[in-house]
Amino acid sequence: MGVDETTVLLVEDEEALLDIYSRWLTWQFDVKTASSGSQALDILDETVDVVLLDRLMPEMTGDEVLSEIRNRSNDCRVAMVTAVEPDFDIIGMGFDEYLTKPIERETLTETVMELAQRENVADMSRRLYALTRKQSLLQSSKSESELAASDEYASLTDEIEMLRSQLDESLAEIGDTEMVAMVRDLEDDPEADETEEDTQ
């Protein structure tokens, strides 16, 4: 998924703000809107990549909507967009970003772009981990001559290199040093998870 293919769900009970945010984002993203928590949950599906969620809404609060999103095991990115200053209660909340109103257009747009890029990196990292794990298994069970003679292994190696290159580009765009370190750890040790399981 490219950033320009990102689908954003805006959840805001103030119609004026909902309209403003929608106009800010529509030129760059596919935008869906909801003016209540229940409507947002009706709209939410696997096509939604990023949710911008108000906290203070009547009937169903943003906190309740966020909890339901996570209960559904939906892996979309969620940014709280609210006038509520962050307090200790945010520690247990499953959001990815927290924006305090009033919010400028550039901030909102950059937040969506960053969250979309993080999701791209996460998807590529999972794919790269799976491929490097297969590569590691074959390297431990086949001889060098068998590997060299295999077209399937050559294709696997090519795909790994291409994916690493794409991942490097995406990580450079994000500039998130913690995420870079996490991804590098996964690349360097594709057997880490299995080793941990074997010792339990």
C-alpha positions in Angstrom: 0.0 0.0 0.0 1.4 3.4 -1.0 0.8 6.4 1.2 -1.4 7.9 -1.6 -3.6 4.8 -1.4 -4.3 5.3 2.3 -7.9 5.2 3.5 -8.7 7.5 6.5 -11.7 7.3 8.7 -12.5 10.7 10.3 -14.6 10.4 13.5 -15.7 13.8 14.8 -19.1 14.9 16.3 -18.6 18.6 15.4 -19.8 18.8 11.8 -17.8 22.0 11.1 -14.5 20.3 12.2 -15.4 17.1 10.3 -15.9 19.1 7.2 -12.6 21.0 7.6 -10.6 17.9 8.3 -12.2 16.1 5.4 -11.3 18.9 3.0 -7.8 19.1 4.3 -7.2 15.4 3.6 -9.4 14.5 0.7 -6.9 15.8 -1.9 -4.3 13.3 -0.8 -6.2 10.3 0.8 -9.4 8.3 0.5 -11.5 9.8 3.3 -14.5 8.3 5.1 -16.4 10.3 7.7 -18.4 9.5 10.8 -20.1 11.9 13.2 -20.6 9.4 16.0 -18.8 6.5 17.5 -21.5 4.0 16.5 -21.4 5.2 12.9 -17.6 4.9 12.9 -17.8 1.3 14.0 -20.4 0.6 11.3 -18.1 2.1 8.6 -14.9 0.6 9.9 -13.7 -2.4 7.9 -10.4 -3.9 6.6 -10.0 -1.2 4.0 -9.4 1.5 6.7 -5.7 2.2 7.3 -5.8 5.2 9.7 -8.5 6.4 12.1 -8.6 10.0 13.4 -10.7 9.8 16.5 -12.2 12.4 18.7 -12.3 11.5 22.4 -15.3 13.6 23.6 -18.4 12.5 21.8 -22.0 11.9 23.1 -23.4 8.4 23.4 -20.2 6.6 22.7 -16.8 8.2 23.6 -13.7 8.0 21.5 -12.1 5.9 24.2 -14.9 3.3 23.9 -14.6 3.4 20.1 -10.8 2.8 20.4 -11.4 -0.1 22.8 -13.9 -1.7 20.4 -11.5 -1.3 17.4 -8.8 -3.2 19.3 -11.2 -5.8 20.5 -12.0 -6.5 16.9 -8.3 -7.1 16.3 -8.3 -4.4 13.7 -4.7 -3.5 13.0 -5.4 0.0 11.6 -3.5 2.9 13.0 -5.4 5.2 15.4 -4.7 8.9 16.3 -6.7 10.5 19.0 -7.6 14.1 17.8 -9.1 15.9 20.8 -9.2 18.9 23.1 -8.6 16.7 26.1 -5.1 17.2 27.4 -3.3 13.8 27.9 -3.4 12.4 31.5 -2.2 9.2 33.1 -5.2 7.3 31.7 -3.6 7.3 28.2 -1.1 4.7 29.5 -3.6 1.9 29.0 -5.0 3.2 25.7 -4.2 1.5 22.4 -3.7 4.5 20.1 -0.7 5.2 17.9 -0.6 9.0 18.1 -2.3 11.8 20.2 -3.0 15.2 18.8 -4.4 18.0 20.9 -6.8 20.6 19.4 -6.5 23.1 17.8 -4.7 21.3 15.0 -3.1 22.8 11.9 -3.6 21.3 8.5 0.1 20.4 8.1 0.1 18.6 11.4 -2.9 16.5 10.5 -1.6 15.6 7.1 1.8 14.7 8.3 0.4 12.5 11.1 -1.7 10.5 8.6 1.3 10.1 6.3 3.6 9.0 9.1 1.0 6.5 10.4 0.5 5.1 6.9 4.3 4.8 6.4 4.6 2.9 9.7 2.0 0.5 8.6 3.8 0.0 5.3 7.0 -0.7 7.2 5.2 -3.2 9.5 3.8 -5.1 6.6 7.1 -5.2 4.8 8.9 -6.3 8.0 6.5 -9.2 8.5 7.0 -10.3 4.9 10.8 -9.9 5.1 10.9 -11.9 8.3 8.9 -14.8 6.8 11.2 -14.9 3.7 14.4 -14.7 5.7 13.1 -17.5 7.9 12.6 -19.7 4.9 16.0 -18.8 3.6 17.6 -19.7 7.0 15.8 -23.1 7.0 17.0 -24.0 3.5 20.6 -22.9 4.3 20.6 -25.2 7.3 19.2 -28.2 5.5 20.7 -27.9 2.0 24.2 -27.9 0.6 25.7 -24.9 -1.1 25.6 -26.8 -4.5 21.9 -27.6 -4.0 21.1 -24.0 -3.2 23.0 -22.8 -6.2 21.2 -25.1 -8.5 17.7 -24.2 -7.3 15.7 -21.6 -9.3 13.3 -21.3 -6.4 16.0 -20.4 -4.0 17.4 -17.8 -6.4 13.9 -16.2 -6.7 13.6 -16.2 -2.9 17.0 -14.5 -2.6 16.1 -11.9 -5.2 12.8 -11.2 -3.5 14.5 -10.7 -0.1 17.0 -8.3 -1.6 14.3 -6.3 -3.3 12.2 -6.1 -0.2 15.2 -5.0 1.9 15.8 -2.2 -0.5 12.2 -1.1 -0.4 12.2 -1.3 3.4 15.4 0.8 3.6 13.8 3.5 1.5 10.7 3.5 3.7 12.7 3.6 6.9 14.7 6.5 5.6 11.5 8.4 4.9 10.2 7.8 8.4 13.5 8.5 10.2 12.2 6.6 13.3 15.4 5.3 14.9 13.6 3.0 17.3 11.7 1.4 14.4 14.9 1.1 12.4 16.6 -0.7 15.2 13.6 -3.0 15.7 13.5 -4.0 12.0 17.2 -4.5 11.9 17.0 -6.9 14.9 14.4 -9.0 13.0 16.5 -9.1 9.9 19.7 -10.0 11.7 18.1 -12.9 13.7 15.2 -14.6 11.9 15.5 -17.6 14.2 15.0 -15.5 17.4 11.4 -16.3 17.9 11.8 -20.0 17.4 14.9 -20.1 19.7 12.8 -18.4 22.4 10.0 -20.9 22.0 12.4 -23.9 22.2 13.7 -22.7 25.6 10.3 -22.4 27.1 
